[in-house]
């Protein structure tokens, strides 16, 4: 998984009936775009350090494809 600043991280819920979470990647810790990421969550505005798991994927801007974790 590789991301750029401004990409969206989407985390699907592992629990049936629970909501997915998404946020904007606002910080990278490695120059090659690999995790972890600083993510500003859309539901709270809180920024946290995220190590994406298998239930996460990157939503890129137009012209780019999504990448699974």
C-alpha positions as CSV (number, residue, x, y, z in Angstrom):
1,X,0.0,0.0,0.0
2,X,1.3,3.4,-1.0
3,X,-0.4,6.8,-0.6
4,X,0.2,10.5,-1.2
5,X,-0.8,13.5,0.8
6,X,-4.5,14.2,0.0
7,X,-5.5,10.6,-0.7
8,X,-8.4,9.2,1.3
9,X,-8.0,6.2,3.6
10,X,-11.1,4.1,3.8
11,X,-11.5,1.5,6.5
12,X,-14.3,-1.0,6.1
13,X,-16.0,-2.2,9.3
14,X,-15.2,-5.7,10.3
15,X,-18.5,-5.8,12.1
16,X,-21.8,-6.3,10.3
17,X,-24.0,-3.2,10.5
18,X,-21.2,-0.9,11.6
19,X,-20.1,2.1,9.5
20,X,-17.0,2.4,7.5
21,X,-14.6,5.2,8.4
22,X,-12.7,7.5,6.1
23,X,-10.2,10.3,6.3
24,X,-7.7,12.4,4.5
25,X,-4.1,11.4,4.6
26,X,-2.4,14.6,5.9
27,X,1.1,13.1,6.8
28,X,3.5,10.5,5.5
29,X,6.3,8.9,7.6
30,X,8.2,7.4,4.7
31,X,9.2,9.0,1.4
32,X,7.9,6.1,-0.6
33,X,4.3,6.5,0.7
34,X,4.2,3.3,2.7
35,X,2.4,3.2,6.1
36,X,2.0,4.5,8.7
37,X,0.0,7.6,7.8
38,X,-1.3,10.6,9.7
39,X,-5.1,10.6,8.9
40,X,-7.7,13.4,9.6
41,X,-10.9,11.5,10.1
42,X,-14.0,12.9,8.3
43,X,-16.3,12.0,11.2
44,X,-14.4,13.7,14.0
45,X,-11.7,15.9,12.5
46,X,-9.2,14.2,14.8
47,X,-5.8,13.4,13.4
48,X,-4.3,10.1,14.3
49,X,-1.4,7.8,13.4
50,X,-2.7,4.8,11.4
51,X,-1.2,1.5,10.5
52,X,-3.8,0.3,7.9
53,X,-4.9,-3.3,8.2
54,X,-6.5,-5.7,5.6
55,X,-9.8,-4.0,5.8
56,X,-8.4,-0.6,4.5
57,X,-7.8,0.8,1.1
58,X,-6.6,4.0,-0.5
59,X,-9.0,6.1,-2.6
60,X,-6.9,8.2,-4.9
61,X,-7.8,11.2,-7.0
62,X,-9.2,10.9,-10.5
63,X,-7.0,8.9,-12.9
64,X,-5.5,6.8,-10.2
65,X,-6.7,3.4,-8.9
66,X,-7.5,2.2,-5.4
67,X,-4.9,0.0,-3.6
68,X,-5.8,-2.5,-0.9
69,X,-3.9,-2.7,2.3
